[in-house]
Amino acid sequence: MHILFYIFVAIFSVGVLVNFIGPEKIKLAYADWGLPAWFRFLTGSMELLALILVFTNFIIIGYLVAGVVMAGAIFLMLRSRLYKDIVAPGLTLLIIAILAKDFLY
């Protein structure tokens, strides 16, 4: 397996846990971004769905869901003018694109 796949799984696994557990820092971040409190559960659910799908025959759909989550995070950072915070979701989106490329051809 590709080392980037393991990095992807680690990033999204942490994302699922953090969004579902909801440390105060995460709750405050969602509030600062103008999102409702329940939105972290939606984000965590989408991350979990992406993880499940990449381990099934629906790999490309899993990467698509993951890409949508990261694109949403980038949009949110841009909207909130948190430009330095775009690096993490941007790199994650790049990893997703590299991994998905292997299944598109």
Sequence and secondary structure as in RCSB ss.txt:
>XXXX:A:sequence
MHILFYIFVAIFSVGVLVNFIGPEKIKLAYADWGLPAWFRFLTGSMELLALILVFTNFIIIGYLVAGVVMAGAIF
LMLRSRLYKDIVAPGLTLLIIAILAKDFLY
>XXXX:A:secstr
  HHHHHHHHHHHHHHHHHHH  HHHHHHHHHTT  TTHHHHHHHHHHHHHHHHTTT HHHHHHHHHHHHHHHHH
HHHHTT GGGGHHHHHHHHHHHHHHHHHH 
